């Protein structure tokens, strides 16, 4: 009996996803993230931009936040998402955190280390490989070509692509951050 119910639920889920799936979706817009201490003061928020590309069920997200210390903090995630009847968009992704920093007239890459501080990197590849892996979930309500959404991102306990110790793969829930986004979808 349990197997029949499970099969029926799976068929219904796949049918819902197949009915509402688009081949390609592309959206961009504004993104804001609360500070780690969840202060409600708007001046404490980090503001920036976000770009999402979805192909069938795979989704890539790039979010860049402009910080007051001449740093653009970025999180690049790859994961999966689905649209439900063109009204609700939900997704999950995982990827490294790194930044582009300006000091004087020079610009260089940096990666987020396991203490969640940024360290200089010689190039983008090194920053990507050494960046602390984060998990990101988002849910959006779509109205026409616009969507308003909430995000939650949480770092891993120390996992990076360079140091792929599986014991550090778990989320550090205490360091999670809540954010919001307003996106315009081209298609």
Order of alpha helices (4+ residues) and beta strands (2+ residues): alpha-beta-beta-beta-beta-beta-beta-beta-alpha-beta-beta-beta
